[in-house]
Amino acid sequence: MAYKKFTSSEDILKPDARFNSKLVSKFINSLMWDGKKTVAQKVFYQAMDQVTKKNKDVPPLELFETAINNIKPYV
């Protein structure tokens, strides 16, 4: 009997703990190698901390979403 393979779709994906965002969770899953999710989270959150230090007037989640929207195709 065949089983349904689950993917990280928006229905199943849980938001991350720090920003409570599904987009961040999806990005961390894409960043992950060999199932090392805590390492990917550490890398992402350290990058967000550096962004916060350099640009204090805009929240880091808003900058991340803007960056993702800038690289997305317009199709």
N, C-alpha and C positions, 0 to 999 in steps of 0.2 A: 504494500500500500504506500502510495506516495504521500509525502508530507509537505506542508507549506514551508518554504524557506522564508524566514523573517529577515527583513532588511531594516536599516535605520531610517524608516520613513517617518513622516511627521506624526503619524498616529501613535507609534510605539516609542519614539524618542522622548526621553525625559529631559527636562531642562537642567542646566548645570546648577551647582549649589551656590556659586558666588553671585552670578548675574541673573539667575533665573530665566535664562534665554535658551530656546531650542536651537537658534542659529549658532550660538557659542558651542553648545553641545555637539552639534553636527560638525563644526570646524575642528573641535578637539578630536572627534572620532576620525576625521580625515587626516589629522596630523599624527595620529597614533601609528607606531610601528610594532609589529610582533606582539600585540595585545598589551603594550605598556601604557596604559591609560594614565596612570599617575604621573609618569614622566611627561607625557603630552600636556597634561593639565598644568604641571609645574612650569613648563616652557611658555605656555600661553599666558598664564597668570603673571609670570615675571615680565613678559612683554607688555602686558596691560599696565603693570606697575610703572614700567619705564615710560610709557606713553603718558601716564598720569603725572609723573614728575616733570616731563617736558611741557605738557600742555594742561595747565591747571584749570582753565576756564570752561573746558568742554568735558563732559563725562566720557570715560573710556569706552563704554558700550556704544555710545552714539558715534564716536570716531570709528569704531570697528564696523558698525553697520554702514556708515558712509563709505568706508574703504571697500567693503564687499559690494555695495551697490555700484561703485565706480568701476570695478573690474568685471561685473556681470555683463553678458551680452544683452543688447537691447532688443533682441528678437522675441 
